[in-house]
Amino acid sequence: MPPAIQPPPVTTPSEADTQAATGWRRARKHNSLAEVYASIRVPAQSASFWRKLMAFWGPGLMVAVGYMDPGNWATDIEGGSRFGYTLLSVILISNLFAMLLQHLAAKLGIVTGRDLAQACRDHYSAPVAKVLWLLCEVAIAACDLAEVIGSAIALNLLFGLPLTWGVSITILDVLVVLLFQSRGFRVLESIVAGLLTVIFGCFLYEIIVSKPDWFGILGGLVPQPQIVTTPKMLYIAIGILGATVMPHNLYLHSSIVQTRAFDQDEPGKRMAIKFATIDSTVALFLAFFVNAAILITSAAAFHRNGHQNVADIADAHQLLAPVLGASAASIVFAVALLASGQTSTLTGTLAGQIVMEGFLDLKLKPWVRRLITRGIAVVPAFIVAWLYGEKGTGELLVLSQVILSFQLSFAVIPLVLFTGSKAKMGVFVNKPWLQTTAWSVSGIIVLLNCYLLFQTFFG
């Protein structure tokens, strides 16, 4: 008698199969920023609009920090002093680009549960992922370099400390960051919000005392053909774009949106995307105000009064008070610079942790990770400040922005690729119009940054 035919065993799809079905090459179990993952409760979907907005409010401010860090100041000051209000349109366009890219970064983190670094590690081969990691680490070190130099210049302007002392003192912010990071993510967000309020208030004062031409400002928001046809203006315009759209912010945003404990179903994710986008868009409008205010102050104080070659932060500080006739103008300017450097430090710390953990699946203690990053930035800044002084640190600040420009393409292209993949995003995949817009913006960024790099080294 033949043996009875047994039914096939019932199997459930493995995690690897599930990951393959969604387009990811490997399964990953580690949450991004695991110590604060889903640590902030959000109200039910039936709650009021404002309650939900307040629950999601915060990550956008931390992202906005990167769009007003000391690296932006030099290009905005030079653009205003040389060309008046003409390049305001470039700042506006840069911010619109940033709003789109940050929306995509937030959506990637919310929908897939991966930050951009994790997504790159899962999608690309190990050698490619390691190259992307190295490029990103170089960019974060360059960003940290801008923070070190900006803070050191601010301490020099406020208290007369030698630049070498200022650079050395910035090492102490490692302890400050660690102290606040251990007390919860909302504490970090509150500190950043407080420092951004200081920056906002300082430049509101600068605009008032500089008495700008308001019609000139409105005209400057409209793009002019001469921006493209005038080589020097085009060079500064690209510098503004490169200094505004920061690559590490895309990694940062895709991670910190996951600090909210939203429902992991489709309605919950849609709600999270909606309010995370509102949060980042409003915050980037504030960043636009600060960047525009720097250029407007420079145009009103310097360009209008015949000082059309001011391209240095220290020179701008020295000229503000006598030109505007307001003794507090220079002090307020330096306070804003110091606040800018310190807020950038907080977000730079998080970005470094996200990138290393995401690309390498390697966890280091926060103080070790921070000391490594800060040491990479402090050593060259200290040597240049000691050997060449103020002029050398200014040139090093420009170099840091060139490095950031170079790395930007390697963050933007994977982001657009992933969020446009049906296999990875499911029903949340970019709509055709959004994907076309995103690729167009990416193409513009890549071409302009290639031009900037060519002109910097060979022009």
C-alpha positions as CSV (number, residue, x, y, z in Angstrom):
1,M,0.0,0.0,0.0
2,P,1.6,3.3,-1.1
3,P,2.3,5.8,1.7
4,A,-0.3,8.6,2.1
5,I,0.6,11.8,0.4
6,Q,1.5,14.3,3.0
7,P,0.4,18.0,2.5
8,P,3.2,20.4,2.1
9,P,4.3,22.1,5.3
10,V,2.9,25.5,6.0
11,T,5.6,28.0,5.9
12,T,5.8,31.7,6.7
13,P,8.0,34.1,4.8
14,S,11.3,34.7,6.4
15,E,12.5,38.2,7.3
16,A,14.9,38.0,4.4
17,D,12.1,37.1,2.0
18,T,10.1,40.0,3.3
19,Q,13.0,42.4,2.9
20,A,13.6,41.1,-0.7
21,A,9.9,41.7,-1.5
22,T,10.3,45.3,-0.5
23,G,13.4,45.8,-2.5
24,W,16.0,45.8,0.3
25,R,19.0,43.5,0.0
26,R,19.5,42.6,3.6
27,A,17.4,42.5,6.7
28,R,18.3,45.0,9.5
29,K,17.1,44.9,13.0
30,H,18.7,47.9,14.5
31,N,16.7,51.1,14.9
32,S,18.3,54.4,13.9
33,L,19.4,56.3,17.1
34,A,18.1,53.3,19.1
35,E,18.4,55.2,22.4
36,V,15.7,57.7,21.4
37,Y,13.8,55.7,18.8
38,A,10.0,56.1,19.1
39,S,10.6,57.8,22.5
40,I,8.2,60.7,21.9
41,R,4.5,59.9,22.0
42,V,2.1,61.3,19.4
43,P,-1.7,61.8,19.9
44,A,-4.3,59.6,18.2
45,Q,-5.3,60.5,14.7
46,S,-8.6,61.9,16.0
47,A,-6.7,64.6,18.0
48,S,-6.7,68.2,16.9
49,F,-4.4,69.5,14.2
50,W,-2.4,71.6,16.6
51,R,-1.9,68.8,19.1
52,K,-0.5,66.6,16.4
53,L,1.7,69.4,15.0
54,M,3.2,70.0,18.4
55,A,4.0,66.4,18.8
56,F,5.9,66.3,15.5
57,W,7.4,69.8,16.0
58,G,11.2,69.8,16.6
59,P,13.2,67.7,14.1
60,G,12.7,70.5,11.5
61,L,14.4,73.0,13.7
62,M,17.4,70.7,14.1
63,V,17.5,70.3,10.3
64,A,17.2,74.1,9.8
65,V,20.4,74.5,11.9
66,G,22.5,73.2,9.0
67,Y,21.1,75.8,6.7
68,M,22.3,78.7,8.8
69,D,25.6,77.4,10.2
70,P,28.8,79.5,10.0
71,G,29.6,78.1,6.5
72,N,26.7,80.1,5.1
73,W,27.9,83.4,6.5
74,A,30.9,84.1,4.3
75,T,29.0,83.5,1.0
76,D,26.0,85.6,2.1
77,I,28.2,88.4,3.3
78,E,30.2,88.5,0.1
79,G,27.1,88.2,-2.1
80,G,25.4,91.2,-0.3
81,S,28.5,93.4,-0.3
82,R,29.3,92.8,-3.9
83,F,25.9,92.7,-5.6
84,G,23.4,94.2,-3.2
85,Y,20.1,92.3,-3.1
86,T,20.5,90.6,-6.4
87,L,21.4,87.1,-5.0
88,L,18.4,87.0,-2.6
89,S,16.7,84.9,-5.3
90,V,19.4,82.3,-5.1
91,I,18.9,81.9,-1.4
92,L,15.2,81.5,-2.0
93,I,15.7,78.9,-4.7
94,S,18.2,77.0,-2.5
95,N,15.7,76.9,0.3
96,L,13.0,75.6,-2.0
97,F,15.4,72.8,-3.1
98,A,16.1,72.1,0.5
99,M,12.4,71.8,1.4
100,L,11.9,69.2,-1.3
101,L,14.9,67.2,-0.3
102,Q,14.1,67.3,3.4
103,H,10.6,66.1,2.6
104,L,12.0,63.1,0.8
105,A,14.4,62.4,3.6
106,A,11.6,62.4,6.2
107,K,9.4,60.2,4.0
108,L,12.2,57.7,3.6
109,G,12.7,57.4,7.3
110,I,9.0,57.2,8.2
111,V,7.9,54.7,5.5
112,T,10.9,52.3,5.6
113,G,12.1,52.6,9.2
114,R,15.6,53.2,7.8
115,D,17.7,56.3,7.8
116,L,19.5,57.2,4.6
117,A,22.8,55.6,5.7
118,Q,21.1,52.3,6.6
119,A,19.2,52.4,3.3
120,C,22.5,52.9,1.4
121,R,24.1,50.0,3.2
122,D,21.2,47.7,2.5
123,H,20.9,48.6,-1.2
124,Y,24.5,48.9,-2.4
125,S,27.3,46.4,-2.3
126,A,29.7,46.5,0.6
127,P,32.5,48.3,-1.3
128,V,30.1,51.0,-2.7
129,A,28.6,51.5,0.8
130,K,32.0,52.0,2.3
131,V,33.0,54.6,-0.3
132,L,29.7,56.4,0.4
133,W,30.5,56.2,4.1
134,L,34.0,57.6,3.7
135,L,32.7,60.5,1.6
136,C,30.0,61.2,4.2
137,E,32.5,61.2,7.1
138,V,34.7,63.6,5.2
139,A,31.7,65.9,4.7
140,I,30.8,65.7,8.4
141,A,34.3,66.5,9.4
142,A,34.2,69.5,7.0
143,C,30.9,70.6,8.6
144,D,32.5,70.3,12.0
145,L,35.4,72.3,10.8
146,A,33.1,75.2,9.9
147,E,31.5,75.0,13.4
148,V,35.0,75.1,15.0
149,I,36.1,78.0,13.0
150,G,32.8,79.9,13.4
151,S,32.8,79.5,17.1
152,A,36.5,80.4,17.4
153,I,35.9,83.6,15.4
154,A,32.9,84.5,17.5
155,L,34.9,84.1,20.7
156,N,37.6,86.2,19.3
157,L,35.2,88.9,18.3
158,L,33.3,88.9,21.6
159,F,36.1,88.4,24.1
160,G,39.3,89.0,22.2
161,L,40.5,85.4,22.6
162,P,43.2,84.3,20.2
163,L,41.9,82.0,17.5
164,T,44.0,79.2,18.7
165,W,42.4,79.4,22.2
166,G,39.0,79.6,20.6
167,V,39.6,76.5,18.6
168,S,40.8,74.6,21.7
169,I,37.8,75.7,23.8
170,T,35.4,74.2,21.2
171,I,36.6,70.7,22.4
172,L,34.7,71.4,25.6
173,D,31.3,71.3,23.8
174,V,31.8,67.5,23.7
175,L,30.9,67.4,27.4
176,V,27.9,69.8,26.9
177,V,26.5,67.7,24.1
178,L,26.8,64.5,26.0
179,L,25.2,66.0,29.1
180,F,22.1,67.1,27.2
181,Q,21.9,64.1,24.9
182,S,21.5,61.8,27.9
183,R,18.4,63.7,29.1
184,G,16.1,62.9,26.2
185,F,15.6,64.1,22.6
186,R,13.1,66.8,23.5
187,V,15.7,68.5,25.7
188,L,18.0,68.7,22.6
189,E,15.2,70.0,20.5
190,S,14.4,72.7,23.1
191,I,18.1,73.8,23.3
192,V,18.2,74.1,19.6
193,A,15.0,76.1,19.5
194,G,16.3,78.5,22.1
195,L,19.6,79.1,20.3
196,L,17.7,79.6,17.0
197,T,15.5,82.2,18.7
198,V,18.6,84.1,19.7
199,I,19.9,84.0,16.1
200,F,16.5,85.1,14.7
201,G,16.3,87.9,17.2
202,C,19.8,89.1,16.5
203,F,19.2,89.4,12.7
204,L,15.8,91.0,13.2
205,Y,17.7,93.7,15.1
206,E,20.4,93.9,12.3
207,I,17.8,94.4,9.6
208,I,16.0,97.1,11.6
209,V,19.2,99.2,12.3
210,S,20.5,98.7,8.7
211,K,17.4,100.3,7.2
212,P,17.4,98.3,4.0
213,D,15.7,99.2,0.7
214,W,12.5,97.2,0.9
215,F,11.7,97.6,-2.8
216,G,15.2,96.4,-3.5
217,I,14.6,93.4,-1.4
218,L,11.4,92.5,-3.3
219,G,13.3,93.0,-6.6
220,G,16.1,90.7,-5.4
221,L,13.7,87.8,-4.8
222,V,13.1,87.7,-8.6
223,P,15.8,85.8,-10.5
224,Q,17.8,88.0,-12.8
225,P,19.6,86.8,-16.0
226,Q,22.8,88.6,-14.9
227,I,23.3,86.0,-12.2
228,V,24.1,83.5,-14.9
229,T,25.9,85.8,-17.4
230,T,28.2,87.4,-14.8
231,P,31.0,84.9,-13.9
232,K,31.8,86.3,-10.5
233,M,28.1,86.5,-9.6
234,L,27.5,83.0,-10.8
235,Y,30.4,81.7,-8.7
236,I,29.1,83.3,-5.5
237,A,25.6,82.1,-6.4
238,I,26.7,78.5,-6.6
239,G,28.7,79.0,-3.4
240,I,25.4,80.1,-1.7
241,L,23.7,77.0,-3.1
242,G,26.5,74.7,-2.0
243,A,26.6,76.2,1.5
244,T,22.8,76.1,1.9
245,V,21.9,72.5,0.9
246,M,23.8,70.4,3.4
247,P,24.3,66.6,2.7
248,H,24.5,65.5,6.4
249,N,21.0,67.0,7.0
250,L,19.5,64.4,4.7
251,Y,21.0,61.6,6.9
252,L,20.0,63.4,10.0
253,H,16.4,64.1,9.1
254,S,15.7,60.6,7.9
255,S,16.7,59.4,11.3
256,I,15.3,61.9,13.8
257,V,11.7,61.7,12.4
258,Q,11.7,58.2,13.8
259,T,11.9,59.5,17.4
260,R,8.1,59.9,17.1
261,A,6.0,56.9,18.2
262,F,3.5,57.0,15.3
263,D,1.3,54.0,14.3
264,Q,3.2,51.8,11.8
265,D,0.1,51.4,9.5
266,E,-0.7,53.4,6.4
267,P,-2.8,56.0,8.1
268,G,-0.2,56.5,10.8
269,K,2.6,56.9,8.3
270,R,0.6,59.3,6.2
271,M,0.0,61.4,9.3
272,A,3.6,61.3,10.2
273,I,4.7,62.4,6.7
274,K,2.2,65.2,6.7
275,F,3.3,66.8,10.0
276,A,7.0,66.1,9.5
277,T,6.8,67.9,6.2
278,I,5.0,70.9,7.8
279,D,7.6,70.9,10.6
280,S,10.6,71.0,8.3
281,T,9.1,73.4,5.8
282,V,8.2,76.0,8.4
283,A,11.6,75.6,10.0
284,L,13.4,76.1,6.7
285,F,11.4,79.3,6.2
286,L,13.0,80.5,9.4
287,A,16.4,79.4,8.0
288,F,15.6,81.4,4.8
289,F,15.0,84.5,6.9
290,V,18.3,84.2,8.6
291,N,20.3,83.6,5.4
292,A,18.4,86.4,3.7
293,A,19.0,88.7,6.7
294,I,22.7,88.1,6.5
295,L,22.8,89.1,2.8
296,I,20.3,92.0,3.4
297,T,22.4,93.4,6.3
298,S,25.6,93.1,4.2
299,A,23.9,94.8,1.2
300,A,22.5,97.6,3.3
301,A,25.5,98.2,5.4
302,F,28.4,97.6,2.9
303,H,27.2,97.7,-0.7
304,R,25.1,100.8,-0.3
305,N,28.0,102.6,1.5
306,G,30.7,101.7,-1.0
307,H,32.3,98.8,0.8
308,Q,31.9,96.2,-2.0
309,N,34.7,93.9,-1.2
310,V,33.7,92.6,2.3
311,A,34.0,88.8,2.1
312,D,35.2,88.0,5.6
313,I,33.2,87.5,8.8
314,A,35.7,89.4,10.9
315,D,35.8,92.4,8.5
316,A,32.0,92.5,8.5
317,H,32.0,92.5,12.3
318,Q,34.5,95.4,12.4
319,L,32.6,97.5,9.9
320,L,29.0,97.0,11.1
321,A,29.0,99.4,14.1
322,P,30.7,102.4,12.4
323,V,28.9,102.0,9.1
324,L,25.4,101.6,10.7
325,G,26.1,104.0,13.6
326,A,24.8,101.4,16.1
327,S,27.3,100.3,18.7
328,A,25.5,97.1,19.5
329,A,25.4,96.0,15.8
330,S,28.8,94.3,15.9
331,I,28.2,92.6,19.3
332,V,24.8,91.3,18.2
333,F,26.4,89.9,15.0
334,A,29.0,88.0,17.0
335,V,26.5,86.6,19.4
336,A,24.5,85.3,16.5
337,L,27.6,83.7,15.1
338,L,28.4,82.0,18.4
339,A,24.9,80.7,18.7
340,S,25.1,79.4,15.1
341,G,28.3,77.5,15.8
342,Q,26.9,75.9,18.9
343,T,23.6,74.7,17.4
344,S,25.5,73.2,14.5
345,T,27.6,71.3,17.1
346,L,24.5,69.5,18.4
347,T,23.2,68.4,15.1
348,G,26.7,67.5,13.8
349,T,27.1,65.1,16.7
350,L,23.9,63.3,15.9
351,A,24.7,63.2,12.1
352,G,28.0,61.6,12.9
353,Q,26.5,58.9,15.0
354,I,23.7,58.2,12.4
355,V,26.2,57.9,9.6
356,M,28.7,55.6,11.4
357,E,26.0,53.3,12.8
358,G,24.0,53.2,9.6
359,F,26.8,52.5,7.1
360,L,29.0,50.2,9.3
361,D,26.4,48.8,11.7
362,L,29.0,49.8,14.3
363,K,28.1,51.4,17.6
364,L,30.6,53.5,19.5
365,K,30.1,55.3,22.7
366,P,28.9,58.9,21.9
367,W,31.9,60.5,23.6
368,V,34.3,58.4,21.6
369,R,32.5,59.2,18.3
370,R,32.4,62.9,19.1
371,L,36.0,63.1,20.1
372,I,37.1,61.5,16.9
373,T,35.0,63.9,14.8
374,R,36.0,67.0,16.8
375,G,39.7,66.0,16.8
376,I,39.6,65.7,12.9
377,A,38.3,69.2,12.8
378,V,40.2,70.8,15.6
379,V,43.7,69.7,14.5
380,P,43.8,71.4,11.1
381,A,41.9,74.5,12.4
382,F,44.4,74.9,15.2
383,I,47.4,74.5,12.9
384,V,46.1,77.0,10.4
385,A,45.0,79.5,13.1
386,W,48.5,79.3,14.7
387,L,50.4,79.6,11.4
388,Y,48.2,81.9,9.3
389,G,45.8,83.6,11.7
390,E,42.5,85.1,10.7
391,K,43.1,85.0,6.9
392,G,44.0,81.3,7.0
393,T,40.9,80.3,9.0
394,G,38.7,82.2,6.6
395,E,40.1,80.3,3.6
396,L,39.7,77.0,5.6
397,L,36.1,77.9,6.1
398,V,35.6,78.3,2.3
399,L,37.4,75.0,1.7
400,S,35.0,73.2,4.1
401,Q,32.1,74.4,2.0
402,V,33.7,73.1,-1.2
403,I,34.1,69.7,0.4
404,L,30.4,69.7,1.4
405,S,29.5,70.6,-2.2
406,F,31.4,67.7,-3.5
407,Q,29.7,65.2,-1.2
408,L,26.1,66.6,-1.7
409,S,25.5,64.6,-4.9
410,F,26.3,61.3,-3.2
411,A,23.6,61.9,-0.7
412,V,20.9,63.4,-3.0
413,I,21.0,60.8,-5.8
414,P,20.4,57.7,-3.5
415,L,17.7,59.6,-1.7
416,V,15.7,60.4,-4.9
417,L,16.4,56.8,-6.2
418,F,15.1,55.1,-3.0
419,T,12.0,57.3,-2.6
420,G,11.1,56.8,-6.3
421,S,11.2,53.0,-5.9
422,K,7.8,51.3,-5.8
423,A,9.5,48.2,-4.3
424,K,10.9,50.1,-1.4
425,M,8.2,52.7,-0.7
426,G,5.0,50.9,-1.8
427,V,2.0,53.2,-1.9
428,F,4.2,56.0,-0.6
429,V,6.4,56.0,-3.7
430,N,7.0,59.5,-5.2
431,K,4.3,60.6,-7.7
432,P,5.6,61.0,-11.3
433,W,5.5,64.8,-11.0
434,L,7.4,64.7,-7.7
435,Q,10.0,62.2,-9.0
436,T,10.6,64.4,-12.1
437,T,11.0,67.5,-10.0
438,A,13.3,65.7,-7.6
439,W,15.6,64.4,-10.5
440,S,15.6,67.9,-12.0
441,V,16.7,69.4,-8.7
442,S,19.3,66.7,-8.3
443,G,20.6,67.4,-11.8
444,I,20.9,71.1,-11.2
445,I,22.7,70.5,-7.9
446,V,25.1,68.1,-9.4
447,L,26.0,70.3,-12.4
448,L,26.3,73.5,-10.3
449,N,28.5,71.8,-7.7
450,C,30.7,70.3,-10.4
451,Y,31.1,73.8,-11.8
452,L,31.9,75.2,-8.4
453,L,34.6,72.6,-7.8
454,F,36.1,73.2,-11.2
455,Q,36.2,76.9,-10.7
456,T,37.7,76.6,-7.2
457,F,40.6,74.4,-8.2
458,F,41.2,75.4,-11.9
459,G,39.3,78.6,-12.5
